[in-house]
């Protein structure tokens, strides 16, 4: 009998791949349709849930395939707005986080694409722990299907802005996007998906060739190399000018508006001068600036900007023709930004939990 590592990752397969795989085992095509429906549309976590398939066939499936799942290790629900934060355990013992948010248009889930992250952004709790590994497409899908089943809801929007850098796990993320947007599966269309990157220019250029219809969100956080390089090591490889050049081309080719994420840090990148410089750099581009009051994270001294300065920053941008909004704060009482639950869990496991 095959070990789990030798078995095929069945939930990461497209319908065509599953059909071909079943054919090699002598299984009929309609069985592939049934299993695909169970895995993708219904989010089955085991073969035993597939009640319209015989016990004998389920044994064959168990011998040849493995379903990679996420298991709820911890669930926090905000008393303020109902935001739900999950700490998920992966089958190999790694941990990731996801957040489900409720908006007037439906439910949005923010998922992780890696266990940890190697980008090292100074203000990010996830990056402080480094990268453990990439997530499989099945593990990204399982965050969605598990959250839907646990809450009894239908998720309509996805944000790839949790733990990890999506474009650093390019092939798996692209396969996930193909699977999650399949109308015979989860069925969430590309225009309801946002992908966030810290600025991997070579991968953005690869996306330009693909002309995707999801929203590209770029973590900019500073208008110049001096500031951005200090906060984001990736800027030492691809500077602001190179990044914005790729973004302009992306917007022109896809005709999709780019969202620039900008974490406002008191007395660092929230000055009037920074706002004017940012507006100048983005002038004429099809874009939007999403301002984010920075989260307090152990390990750095960053503080969020005052409300007065946030409003002034917006006024300067808008007076120069740049649309800007402040991200709505959800789940404030449960630390809904990603990375903090996983970090605490790792500290507990290492036996050196720091006291708040």
Residue frames relative to the residue before (quaternion, step in Angstrom):
aa qw qx qy qz dx dy dz
X 1.0000 0.0000 0.0000 0.0000 0.00 0.00 0.00
X 0.4942 -0.6780 0.4606 0.2896 3.57 -0.97 0.85
X 0.4520 -0.6391 0.5375 0.3135 3.54 -1.20 0.58
X 0.6892 -0.4712 0.3397 0.4332 3.57 -1.27 0.28
X 0.6557 0.5242 -0.3154 0.4425 3.59 1.01 -0.80
X 0.6888 0.4822 -0.2776 0.4648 3.60 1.13 -0.64
X 0.5958 0.5831 -0.3633 0.4161 3.58 1.20 -0.44
X 0.5480 -0.6228 0.4518 0.3281 3.56 -1.18 0.60
X 0.4467 -0.6701 0.5346 0.2561 3.55 -1.11 0.83
X 0.2102 -0.8624 0.4474 0.1091 3.55 0.29 1.32
X 0.6828 0.4998 -0.3019 0.4392 3.61 1.00 -0.71
X 0.6376 0.5026 -0.3307 0.4812 3.58 1.28 -0.20
X 0.5479 0.6272 -0.3886 0.3941 3.59 1.29 -0.01
X 0.4351 -0.6330 0.5637 0.3038 3.54 -1.18 0.64
X 0.6738 -0.4896 0.3500 0.4287 3.57 -1.24 0.25
X 0.6422 0.5224 -0.3209 0.4600 3.59 1.00 -0.81
X 0.6578 0.5037 -0.3084 0.4674 3.58 0.95 -0.84
X 0.6512 0.5124 -0.3152 0.4626 3.57 0.98 -0.82
X 0.6329 0.5317 -0.3203 0.4627 3.57 1.01 -0.83
X 0.6644 0.4936 -0.2982 0.4754 3.60 0.94 -0.88
X 0.6504 0.5207 -0.3116 0.4569 3.57 0.98 -0.86
X 0.6491 0.5087 -0.3074 0.4748 3.58 1.01 -0.84
X 0.6247 0.5500 -0.3380 0.4393 3.58 1.01 -0.81
X 0.6541 0.5136 -0.3166 0.4562 3.59 1.03 -0.78
X 0.6827 0.4417 -0.2740 0.5136 3.56 1.24 -0.47
X 0.5205 -0.6592 0.3981 0.3688 3.55 1.31 0.00
X 0.4815 0.6576 -0.4351 0.3827 3.57 1.23 0.48
X 0.5143 -0.6789 0.4294 0.3002 3.61 -0.92 0.85
X 0.6547 -0.5487 0.3698 0.3656 3.54 -1.25 0.60
X 0.6493 0.5346 -0.3482 0.4140 3.60 0.91 -0.80
X 0.5934 0.5532 -0.3669 0.4552 3.59 1.19 -0.49
X 0.6144 0.5331 -0.3436 0.4693 3.57 1.08 -0.70
X 0.6291 0.5343 -0.3280 0.4595 3.58 1.02 -0.80
X 0.6601 0.5142 -0.3040 0.4554 3.58 0.97 -0.90
X 0.6885 0.4823 -0.2826 0.4620 3.57 0.85 -1.00
X 0.6248 0.5382 -0.3339 0.4565 3.59 0.99 -0.83
X 0.6437 0.5225 -0.3105 0.4649 3.57 1.00 -0.86
X 0.6512 0.5158 -0.3133 0.4601 3.58 0.95 -0.88
X 0.7215 0.4634 -0.2529 0.4481 3.57 0.85 -0.96
X 0.7867 0.3678 -0.1734 0.4644 3.55 0.77 -1.07
X 0.7556 0.3778 -0.2187 0.4884 3.60 0.75 -1.00
X 0.7754 0.3465 -0.1774 0.4972 3.59 0.90 -0.93
X 0.3728 -0.7683 0.4588 0.2456 3.60 1.21 -0.31
X 0.1589 0.8194 -0.5355 0.1285 3.60 1.06 0.69
X 0.2953 -0.7736 0.5418 0.1444 3.55 -0.97 0.93
X 0.7864 0.1340 -0.0920 0.5960 3.59 1.27 -0.15
X 0.5951 -0.5697 0.4266 0.3733 3.56 -1.24 0.41
X 0.5795 0.6078 -0.3700 0.3973 3.60 1.15 -0.54
X 0.6095 0.5640 -0.3514 0.4323 3.58 1.19 -0.46
X 0.6155 0.5803 -0.3381 0.4125 3.58 1.21 -0.48
X 0.1280 -0.8826 0.4509 0.0352 3.53 0.45 1.33
X 0.6786 0.4645 -0.3083 0.4782 3.62 1.17 -0.32
X 0.6139 0.4891 -0.3490 0.5121 3.57 1.29 0.40
X 0.5295 -0.6683 0.4249 0.3041 3.56 -0.89 0.96
X 0.6295 -0.5441 0.4073 0.3765 3.53 -1.26 0.50
X 0.6250 0.5519 -0.3320 0.4411 3.57 1.05 -0.78
X 0.6864 0.4677 -0.2894 0.4758 3.57 0.93 -0.88
X 0.6091 0.5461 -0.3534 0.4538 3.58 1.06 -0.68
X 0.6104 0.5401 -0.3389 0.4699 3.57 1.13 -0.65
X 0.6323 0.5199 -0.3208 0.4764 3.58 1.03 -0.83
X 0.6450 0.5196 -0.3151 0.4634 3.58 0.97 -0.87
X 0.6627 0.5191 -0.2978 0.4502 3.56 0.92 -0.93
X 0.6635 0.5155 -0.2979 0.4530 3.56 1.08 -0.71
X 0.7930 0.3504 -0.1462 0.4765 3.58 1.07 -0.70
X 0.7926 0.2602 -0.1132 0.5397 3.59 1.16 -0.54
X 0.1782 -0.7596 0.6148 0.1155 3.51 -1.32 0.42
X 0.2560 -0.7492 0.5909 0.1552 3.58 -1.00 0.83
X 0.2281 -0.7716 0.5815 0.1204 3.58 -0.53 1.18
X 0.0771 -0.8225 0.5630 -0.0218 3.53 -0.71 1.16
X 0.2791 -0.6641 0.6361 0.2766 3.49 -1.40 -0.04
X 0.2090 -0.7737 0.5902 0.0967 3.56 -1.06 0.82
X 0.4650 -0.6868 0.4810 0.2842 3.57 -0.90 0.90
X 0.1766 -0.7826 0.5928 0.0700 3.56 -0.57 1.21
X 0.7865 -0.0591 0.0790 0.6096 3.55 1.03 -0.84
X 0.0738 -0.7831 0.6171 0.0206 3.55 -1.06 0.82
X 0.0666 -0.7857 0.6149 0.0052 3.55 -0.82 1.05
X 0.1230 -0.7883 0.6013 0.0445 3.57 -0.95 0.92
X 0.4118 -0.7271 0.4974 0.2332 3.56 -0.74 1.07
X 0.3907 -0.7090 0.5417 0.2261 3.55 -0.96 0.92
X 0.6142 0.5782 -0.3345 0.4202 3.58 1.25 -0.38
X 0.8544 0.0164 0.0705 0.5145 3.56 0.68 -1.11
X 0.5737 -0.6393 0.3681 0.3560 3.59 1.23 0.22
X 0.3630 0.7241 -0.5051 0.2981 3.59 1.23 0.15
X 0.1910 -0.7885 0.5787 0.0825 3.57 -0.96 0.92
X 0.0968 -0.7885 0.6061 0.0389 3.56 -0.85 0.99
X 0.1506 -0.8004 0.5779 0.0529 3.53 -0.89 1.02
X 0.1605 -0.6741 0.7046 0.1527 3.48 -1.28 0.64
X 0.1209 -0.8132 0.5688 0.0244 3.57 -0.47 1.23
X 0.2676 -0.7251 0.6114 0.1701 3.54 -1.14 0.76
X 0.3054 -0.7410 0.5711 0.1775 3.55 -0.92 0.94
X 0.6954 -0.5145 0.3097 0.3947 3.57 -1.23 0.41
X 0.7104 0.4300 -0.2664 0.4893 3.60 1.15 -0.48
X 0.6471 -0.5563 0.3097 0.4194 3.59 1.27 0.22
X 0.5055 0.6199 -0.4405 0.4076 3.59 1.26 0.03
X 0.2808 -0.7606 0.5643 0.1555 3.57 -1.26 0.42
X 0.0362 -0.7679 0.6395 0.0106 3.54 -1.17 0.74
X 0.3046 -0.7524 0.5522 0.1905 3.58 -1.27 0.19
X 0.0517 -0.7563 0.6512 0.0349 3.54 -1.27 0.59
X 0.1614 -0.7794 0.5990 0.0871 3.56 -1.20 0.55
X 0.1692 -0.7661 0.6138 0.0882 3.58 -0.94 0.94
X 0.0729 -0.8138 0.5763 -0.0176 3.57 -0.72 1.14
X 0.3003 -0.7565 0.5585 0.1599 3.54 -1.05 0.80
X 0.0216 -0.7766 0.6291 -0.0234 3.55 -0.90 1.05
X 0.6837 -0.4821 0.3329 0.4351 3.58 -1.23 0.21
X 0.7027 0.4616 -0.2652 0.4721 3.59 1.14 -0.61
X 0.7522 -0.3356 0.2109 0.5263 3.61 1.25 -0.03
X 0.6449 -0.5223 0.3974 0.3916 3.54 -1.29 -0.38
X 0.1429 -0.7680 0.6217 0.0569 3.52 -1.05 0.91
X 0.1389 -0.7773 0.6058 0.0972 3.58 -1.01 0.79
X 0.2313 -0.7279 0.6320 0.1311 3.53 -1.05 0.87
X 0.0694 -0.8404 0.5375 0.0006 3.59 -0.45 1.18
X 0.4611 -0.6490 0.5363 0.2803 3.53 -1.36 0.37
X 0.2416 -0.7722 0.5736 0.1280 3.56 -1.17 0.65
X 0.7609 0.1624 -0.1263 0.6154 3.56 1.33 -0.16
X 0.4014 -0.6296 0.5872 0.3125 3.55 -1.29 0.36
X 0.7863 0.0647 -0.1037 0.6056 3.53 -0.09 1.34
X 0.2103 -0.7568 0.6021 0.1431 3.56 -1.29 -0.27
X 0.2900 -0.7813 0.5283 0.1625 3.58 -1.03 0.76
X 0.4597 0.7169 -0.4303 0.2991 3.59 1.25 0.11
X 0.3039 -0.8309 0.4358 0.1653 3.60 1.21 -0.40
X 0.2377 0.7778 -0.5493 0.1919 3.62 1.05 0.58
X 0.5332 -0.7097 0.3705 0.2735 3.55 -0.74 1.12
X 0.7330 0.4309 -0.2354 0.4709 3.59 1.07 -0.70
X 0.6163 0.5923 -0.3168 0.4112 3.60 1.29 -0.04
X 0.4365 -0.7093 0.4941 0.2494 3.59 -0.79 1.04
X 0.6290 0.5537 -0.3365 0.4295 3.59 1.03 -0.78
X 0.6947 0.5227 -0.2811 0.4063 3.55 0.82 -1.02
X 0.5785 0.6136 -0.3756 0.3845 3.57 1.15 -0.52
X 0.7174 0.4484 -0.2541 0.4687 3.58 1.15 -0.57
X 0.4837 -0.6754 0.4340 0.3487 3.59 1.24 -0.08
X 0.5875 -0.5849 0.4415 0.3433 3.54 -1.35 -0.02
X 0.2719 -0.7392 0.5951 0.1598 3.54 -0.96 0.95
X 0.7317 -0.3187 0.2234 0.5596 3.58 0.84 -1.02
X 0.5788 -0.5480 0.4747 0.3733 3.52 -1.39 0.17
X 0.4070 -0.6761 0.5487 0.2759 3.56 -1.22 0.48
X 0.4761 -0.6317 0.5351 0.2966 3.53 -1.22 0.61
X 0.6305 -0.5046 0.4056 0.4282 3.62 -1.20 0.33
X 0.6363 0.5466 -0.3224 0.4387 3.59 1.00 -0.82
X 0.6703 0.4934 -0.3023 0.4646 3.60 1.02 -0.75
X 0.6095 0.5135 -0.3495 0.4926 3.58 1.17 -0.51
X 0.6474 0.5143 -0.3075 0.4710 3.57 0.97 -0.89
X 0.6673 0.5354 -0.3072 0.4168 3.58 0.93 -0.90
X 0.5627 0.5754 -0.3955 0.4426 3.59 1.15 -0.48
X 0.6816 0.4871 -0.2772 0.4705 3.56 1.01 -0.87
X 0.7145 0.4570 -0.2721 0.4545 3.58 0.73 -1.05
X 0.6349 0.5221 -0.3356 0.4600 3.60 1.04 -0.70
X 0.6577 0.5025 -0.3054 0.4708 3.59 0.95 -0.88
X 0.6400 0.5251 -0.3296 0.4540 3.59 0.97 -0.82
X 0.7010 0.4652 -0.2759 0.4648 3.57 0.83 -0.97
X 0.6631 0.5229 -0.3095 0.4372 3.58 0.96 -0.83
X 0.7662 0.3518 -0.1833 0.5056 3.58 1.05 -0.77
X 0.3790 -0.7364 0.4785 0.2918 3.59 1.25 -0.25
X 0.5275 0.6218 -0.3973 0.4210 3.55 1.05 0.84
X 0.3451 -0.6699 0.6043 0.2588 3.51 -1.41 0.10
X 0.2631 -0.7702 0.5650 0.1354 3.58 -0.62 1.14
X 0.1970 -0.8227 0.5282 0.0732 3.57 -0.84 0.99
X 0.7868 0.2108 -0.1155 0.5684 3.60 1.21 -0.35
X 0.1627 -0.7828 0.5967 0.0682 3.55 -1.10 0.77
X 0.0926 -0.7581 0.6433 0.0525 3.52 -1.10 0.82
X 0.2066 -0.7536 0.6125 0.1196 3.58 -0.73 1.06
X 0.3795 0.7180 -0.4658 0.3515 3.49 0.42 1.32
X 0.4364 0.6833 -0.4664 0.3536 3.56 1.24 0.43
X 0.8054 -0.1970 0.1707 0.5324 3.55 -0.97 -0.82
X 0.7693 0.3717 -0.2734 0.4418 3.55 -1.04 0.81
X 0.4035 -0.6554 0.5828 0.2609 3.51 -1.40 0.27
X 0.4069 -0.7615 0.4439 0.2400 3.62 -0.29 1.22
X 0.7152 0.4573 -0.2697 0.4546 3.59 0.90 -0.86
X 0.5666 0.5526 -0.3856 0.4743 3.58 1.30 -0.05
X 0.6998 0.3127 -0.2134 0.6058 3.56 1.38 -0.16
X 0.0048 0.9035 -0.4281 -0.0197 3.51 1.17 0.85
X 0.7282 0.4560 -0.2747 0.4318 3.60 0.58 -1.10
X 0.6702 0.4932 -0.3006 0.4659 3.57 0.94 -0.86
X 0.6505 0.5105 -0.3156 0.4654 3.58 1.02 -0.77
X 0.6460 0.5119 -0.3280 0.4615 3.60 0.96 -0.79
X 0.6463 0.4982 -0.3202 0.4813 3.59 1.02 -0.75
X 0.6129 0.5430 -0.3401 0.4625 3.58 1.01 -0.79
X 0.6655 0.5109 -0.3076 0.4489 3.58 0.89 -0.93
X 0.6393 0.5159 -0.3238 0.4694 3.58 1.02 -0.76
X 0.6800 0.4927 -0.2853 0.4619 3.58 0.97 -0.86
X 0.7155 0.4736 -0.2744 0.4342 3.58 0.79 -1.00
X 0.6941 0.4569 -0.2734 0.4845 3.58 1.18 -0.53
X 0.4459 0.6840 -0.4554 0.3549 3.61 1.29 -0.04
X 0.4381 -0.7240 0.4709 0.2493 3.59 -0.70 1.06
X 0.6593 0.4772 -0.3158 0.4877 3.59 1.22 -0.30
X 0.6794 0.4362 -0.2832 0.5176 3.55 1.32 0.07
X 0.8190 -0.0662 0.0979 0.5615 3.57 -0.78 -1.06
X 0.2266 -0.8567 0.4436 0.1337 3.57 1.15 -0.63
X 0.4093 0.6687 -0.5132 0.3491 3.58 0.95 0.84
X 0.3745 -0.7798 0.4631 0.1930 3.58 -0.43 1.25
X 0.6729 -0.5372 0.3471 0.3718 3.54 -1.22 0.61
X 0.6606 0.5181 -0.3151 0.4426 3.60 1.02 -0.71
X 0.6630 0.4442 -0.2998 0.5227 3.57 1.34 -0.03
X 0.6289 0.5073 -0.3180 0.4960 3.55 1.31 0.35
X 0.0996 -0.7682 0.6301 0.0543 3.57 -1.06 0.84
X 0.1343 -0.7785 0.6103 0.0582 3.55 -0.99 0.90
X 0.1869 -0.8065 0.5567 0.0685 3.54 -0.76 1.08
X 0.0166 -0.7927 0.6093 -0.0104 3.57 -0.98 0.89
X 0.4495 -0.6762 0.5096 0.2847 3.54 -1.15 0.59
X 0.7028 -0.4977 0.2564 0.4390 3.57 1.27 0.03
X 0.2330 0.7497 -0.5756 0.2287 3.60 0.78 1.01
X 0.2803 -0.8320 0.4561 0.1461 3.53 0.15 1.34
X 0.6429 0.5318 -0.3413 0.4329 3.61 0.93 -0.78
X 0.6755 0.4711 -0.2882 0.4885 3.57 1.09 -0.71
X 0.5903 0.5397 -0.3661 0.4756 3.61 1.11 -0.59
X 0.6500 0.5091 -0.3109 0.4708 3.58 1.00 -0.82
X 0.6173 0.5276 -0.3324 0.4797 3.57 1.12 -0.64
X 0.6326 0.5268 -0.3205 0.4686 3.57 1.07 -0.78
X 0.5985 0.5807 -0.3628 0.4159 3.58 1.00 -0.80
X 0.6471 0.5196 -0.3104 0.4637 3.59 1.02 -0.82
X 0.6987 0.4807 -0.2587 0.4624 3.58 1.13 -0.73
X 0.2099 -0.8243 0.4926 0.1838 3.58 1.28 -0.45
X 0.0858 0.8318 -0.5428 0.0779 3.62 0.71 1.01
X 0.3788 -0.7403 0.5155 0.2068 3.57 -1.21 0.49
X 0.4580 0.6362 -0.4883 0.3836 3.57 1.19 0.40
X 0.5400 -0.5957 0.4754 0.3570 3.58 -1.29 0.19
X 0.2465 -0.7572 0.5881 0.1416 3.56 -0.83 0.99
X 0.1020 -0.7734 0.6246 0.0356 3.55 -0.82 1.08
X 0.1303 -0.8099 0.5709 0.0347 3.57 -0.73 1.05
X 0.3324 -0.7389 0.5558 0.1862 3.55 -0.75 1.09
X 0.0800 -0.8316 0.5496 -0.0042 3.54 -0.17 1.30
X 0.0004 0.8954 -0.4438 -0.0344 3.56 0.83 -1.11
X 0.7917 0.0508 -0.0610 0.6058 3.59 1.25 -0.06
X 0.4335 -0.7310 0.4664 0.2451 3.61 -1.06 0.67
X 0.7854 0.2478 -0.1409 0.5494 3.62 1.21 -0.14
X 0.6730 -0.5421 0.3424 0.3687 3.54 -1.28 0.43
X 0.6069 0.5751 -0.3668 0.4078 3.59 1.01 -0.73
X 0.7186 0.4266 -0.2416 0.4932 3.58 0.86 -0.99
X 0.7001 0.4821 -0.2875 0.4414 3.57 0.80 -1.01
X 0.6357 0.5407 -0.3274 0.4430 3.58 1.01 -0.77
X 0.6386 0.5303 -0.3187 0.4577 3.55 1.11 -0.69
X 0.7466 0.4062 -0.2122 0.4823 3.57 1.03 -0.81
X 0.8074 0.1944 -0.0446 0.5553 3.56 1.07 -0.83
X 0.3701 -0.7685 0.4800 0.2048 3.61 -0.30 1.23
X 0.5694 0.6136 -0.3846 0.3891 3.61 1.11 -0.61
X 0.5785 0.6069 -0.3712 0.3989 3.59 1.17 -0.54
X 0.5925 0.5715 -0.3680 0.4324 3.59 1.20 -0.42
X 0.6767 0.4467 -0.2880 0.5094 3.58 1.24 -0.37
X 0.7820 0.0583 -0.0122 0.6204 3.56 0.96 -0.92
X 0.2532 -0.8134 0.5049 0.1394 3.57 -0.29 1.20
X 0.7564 -0.4042 0.2681 0.4388 3.55 -1.34 0.15
X 0.6611 0.5169 -0.3171 0.4418 3.59 0.87 -0.92
X 0.6718 0.4885 -0.2963 0.4714 3.60 0.90 -0.92
X 0.6538 0.5220 -0.3096 0.4519 3.57 0.97 -0.86
X 0.7013 0.4658 -0.2779 0.4626 3.58 0.81 -0.98
X 0.5868 0.5620 -0.3648 0.4547 3.58 1.14 -0.56
X 0.6611 0.4880 -0.2939 0.4882 3.58 0.99 -0.86
X 0.6441 0.5289 -0.3181 0.4519 3.57 1.02 -0.79
X 0.6300 0.5290 -0.3349 0.4595 3.59 0.99 -0.79
X 0.6684 0.4935 -0.3006 0.4683 3.55 0.94 -0.88
X 0.6188 0.5504 -0.3341 0.4500 3.58 1.04 -0.82
X 0.6801 0.4876 -0.2870 0.4662 3.58 0.87 -0.95
X 0.6587 0.5155 -0.3096 0.4523 3.58 1.00 -0.81
X 0.7089 0.4665 -0.2616 0.4598 3.59 0.89 -0.94
X 0.7594 0.3802 -0.2051 0.4865 3.61 0.86 -0.95
X 0.2579 -0.7745 0.5153 0.2610 3.57 1.23 -0.56
X 0.4967 0.6120 -0.4362 0.4342 3.53 1.17 0.73
X 0.4636 -0.6906 0.4873 0.2657 3.56 -0.91 0.96
X 0.3128 -0.7395 0.5679 0.1810 3.57 -0.91 0.93
X 0.2444 -0.7440 0.6029 0.1525 3.54 -1.08 0.78
X 0.1839 -0.7796 0.5907 0.0977 3.57 -0.73 1.05
X 0.2668 -0.7556 0.5820 0.1387 3.55 -0.70 1.15
X 0.0111 0.8052 -0.5898 0.0603 3.56 -0.83 1.00
X 0.1913 -0.7919 0.5746 0.0789 3.58 -0.33 1.29
X 0.2762 -0.7875 0.5330 0.1396 3.54 -0.58 1.16
X 0.0646 -0.7984 0.5982 -0.0237 3.55 -0.69 1.19
X 0.5264 -0.6821 0.4145 0.2930 3.54 -0.69 1.14
X 0.8746 0.0273 -0.0654 0.4796 3.52 -0.98 1.04
X 0.6339 0.5110 -0.3479 0.4647 3.58 1.17 0.44
X 0.8233 -0.0333 0.0523 0.5642 3.58 0.56 -1.15
X 0.5800 0.6093 -0.3564 0.4067 3.57 1.28 0.29
X 0.4162 0.7365 -0.4517 0.2836 3.58 1.24 0.23
X 0.6556 -0.4925 0.3956 0.4137 3.55 -1.30 0.33
X 0.6331 0.5453 -0.3246 0.4432 3.57 1.01 -0.84
X 0.6462 0.5128 -0.3150 0.4694 3.59 1.00 -0.84
X 0.6411 0.5287 -0.3229 0.4530 3.57 0.98 -0.81
X 0.6692 0.4889 -0.3010 0.4718 3.58 0.92 -0.88
X 0.6558 0.5083 -0.3108 0.4637 3.59 0.99 -0.83
X 0.6378 0.5290 -0.3194 0.4598 3.57 1.00 -0.82
X 0.6486 0.5210 -0.3141 0.4575 3.57 0.92 -0.90
X 0.6551 0.5184 -0.3089 0.4545 3.55 1.00 -0.81
X 0.6673 0.5100 -0.2983 0.4535 3.58 1.00 -0.84
X 0.7481 0.4091 -0.2117 0.4776 3.59 1.04 -0.76
X 0.3871 0.7607 -0.4613 0.2423 3.60 1.26 -0.16
X 0.8341 0.2217 -0.1791 0.4722 3.56 -0.93 0.96
X 0.6004 0.5645 -0.3673 0.4311 3.60 1.24 -0.13
X 0.4612 -0.6346 0.5392 0.3064 3.58 -1.17 0.64
X 0.3668 0.7439 -0.4629 0.3128 3.55 0.05 1.29
X 0.1988 -0.7272 0.6468 0.1156 3.48 -1.43 0.14
X 0.2590 -0.7598 0.5744 0.1599 3.59 -1.04 0.72
X 0.1613 -0.7789 0.6039 0.0515 3.54 -0.77 1.13
X 0.1779 -0.8158 0.5460 0.0688 3.56 -0.27 1.29
X 0.0972 -0.8098 0.5785 -0.0084 3.55 -0.86 1.06
X 0.3385 -0.7110 0.5731 0.2268 3.62 -0.55 1.07
X 0.4638 -0.7338 0.4155 0.2717 3.59 -0.51 1.18
X 0.4198 -0.6845 0.5387 0.2550 3.56 -1.15 0.68
X 0.4619 -0.6516 0.5232 0.2972 3.56 -1.11 0.70
X 0.0033 -0.8019 0.5951 -0.0524 3.57 -0.73 1.11
X 0.4996 -0.6326 0.4963 0.3224 3.58 -0.97 0.86
X 0.7181 0.4340 -0.3088 0.4478 3.56 -0.91 0.86
X 0.7756 0.1458 -0.1513 0.5953 3.59 1.24 -0.13
X 0.4686 -0.7000 0.4797 0.2456 3.55 -1.28 0.38
X 0.3431 0.7715 -0.4814 0.2350 3.58 1.22 0.28
X 0.0927 -0.7785 0.6199 0.0337 3.56 -1.01 0.90
X 0.5136 -0.6570 0.4526 0.3157 3.56 -1.06 0.72
X 0.5864 -0.6068 0.4242 0.3287 3.53 -1.17 0.68
X 0.5639 -0.5751 0.4633 0.3697 3.55 -1.25 0.42
X 0.6262 -0.5492 0.3952 0.3874 3.56 -1.19 0.50
X 0.6280 0.5463 -0.3314 0.4442 3.56 1.05 -0.78
X 0.6903 0.4695 -0.2870 0.4698 3.59 0.92 -0.88
X 0.5859 0.5598 -0.3680 0.4560 3.61 1.10 -0.64
X 0.6808 0.4855 -0.2861 0.4679 3.57 0.89 -0.95
X 0.6408 0.5166 -0.3282 0.4633 3.57 1.02 -0.73
X 0.6181 0.5493 -0.3294 0.4557 3.57 1.05 -0.82
X 0.6504 0.5118 -0.3015 0.4735 3.57 0.99 -0.90
X 0.6590 0.5280 -0.3128 0.4349 3.57 0.88 -0.94
X 0.6494 0.5119 -0.3179 0.4639 3.58 0.98 -0.83
X 0.6560 0.5035 -0.3146 0.4661 3.60 0.92 -0.87
X 0.7112 0.4681 -0.2732 0.4476 3.57 0.76 -1.03
X 0.6241 0.5389 -0.3452 0.4483 3.60 1.07 -0.63
X 0.7144 0.3933 -0.2272 0.5323 3.55 1.31 -0.37
X 0.6485 -0.5938 0.2861 0.3808 3.55 1.25 0.54
X 0.5653 0.5793 -0.3947 0.4349 3.62 1.24 0.32
X 0.3477 -0.7405 0.5390 0.2008 3.59 -0.67 1.10
X 0.0603 0.8055 -0.5843 0.0783 3.57 -0.84 0.98
X 0.0269 -0.7692 0.6384 0.0067 3.53 -1.15 0.74
X 0.4086 -0.6694 0.5557 0.2760 3.54 -1.31 0.32
X 0.4784 -0.6752 0.4740 0.3008 3.56 -0.80 0.98
X 0.4715 -0.6681 0.5079 0.2708 3.53 -0.96 0.96
X 0.3321 -0.7504 0.5401 0.1870 3.56 -0.83 1.00
X 0.0007 -0.7960 0.6032 -0.0494 3.54 -0.66 1.19
X 0.8330 0.2177 -0.1500 0.4860 3.56 -1.15 0.62
X 0.1750 0.8287 -0.5166 0.1254 3.58 1.09 0.68
X 0.6903 0.4941 -0.2764 0.4505 3.59 1.06 -0.73
X 0.7338 0.3662 -0.2340 0.5222 3.61 1.26 -0.14
X 0.4409 -0.7064 0.4483 0.3251 3.62 1.25 0.34
X 0.0280 0.8832 -0.4672 0.0300 3.55 0.85 1.07
X 0.5232 0.5949 -0.4501 0.4121 3.62 1.16 -0.12
X 0.5281 -0.6938 0.4025 0.2788 3.56 -0.97 0.90
X 0.6906 0.5068 -0.3773 0.3519 3.51 -1.29 0.56
X 0.6661 0.5560 -0.3177 0.3824 3.57 1.04 -0.71
X 0.6397 0.5073 -0.3362 0.4694 3.62 1.02 -0.70
X 0.6539 0.5115 -0.3133 0.4611 3.57 0.93 -0.89
X 0.6459 0.5280 -0.3206 0.4485 3.56 0.94 -0.87
X 0.6607 0.5023 -0.3047 0.4673 3.58 0.97 -0.87
X 0.6386 0.5308 -0.3222 0.4546 3.57 1.02 -0.84
X 0.6549 0.5063 -0.3097 0.4677 3.58 0.97 -0.83
X 0.6335 0.5223 -0.3305 0.4655 3.57 1.04 -0.75
X 0.6309 0.5262 -0.3213 0.4710 3.58 1.06 -0.81
X 0.6668 0.5103 -0.2937 0.4568 3.56 0.95 -0.92
X 0.6938 0.4561 -0.2682 0.4886 3.56 1.08 -0.72
X 0.4606 -0.7168 0.4202 0.3124 3.57 1.29 -0.13
X 0.6661 0.4781 -0.3119 0.4801 3.56 1.18 0.43
X 0.1000 0.8326 -0.5339 0.1085 3.55 0.97 0.89
X 0.3066 -0.7510 0.5607 0.1663 3.54 -0.79 1.05
X 0.4284 -0.6953 0.5156 0.2594 3.55 -1.02 0.75
X 0.4793 -0.6538 0.5052 0.2960 3.57 -1.06 0.80
